[in-house]
Amino acid sequence: NYGTAGQVITSGGSGGAITWSTINVSFTTNVITGNTTATKDNHYYINGSAITLTLPSSPTVGDEVRLSEVAGNTNCVVGRNGSNIMSSASDLTIDTAYLVLSLRYVDSTIGWAFS
């Protein structure tokens, strides 16, 4: 059995059979020009200066937020909203113009990690 286009193989664990699964994760496009609180499975295009994109407050393992700084600014912020970012209890300053970044929630220690 070869599955169908777009499927992935999922392990059944020790002694279990493999199965074919379909993973459908699509990201909603959002252009933001002011401070915004993110939700999972969204891609935020930050179009402005000194904008704070605040991460979700109660993330679960596997949640993902994507962002692109599209205005050439170096003073926008990703607010951690109580969770770590790369094991640091600090907000993330976007200090590179045109940065593209994916963040995935890993666990309570690491928090949001670059992916």
Secondary structure, DSSP 8 states (H G I E B T S, - for coil): ----TTEEEE---TT---EEEE-----EEEEESS-EE--TTEEEEE-SSS-EEE--SS--TT-EEEEEE-S--S-EEEE-TTS-BTTBSS-EEE-STT-EEEEEEEETTTEEEE-
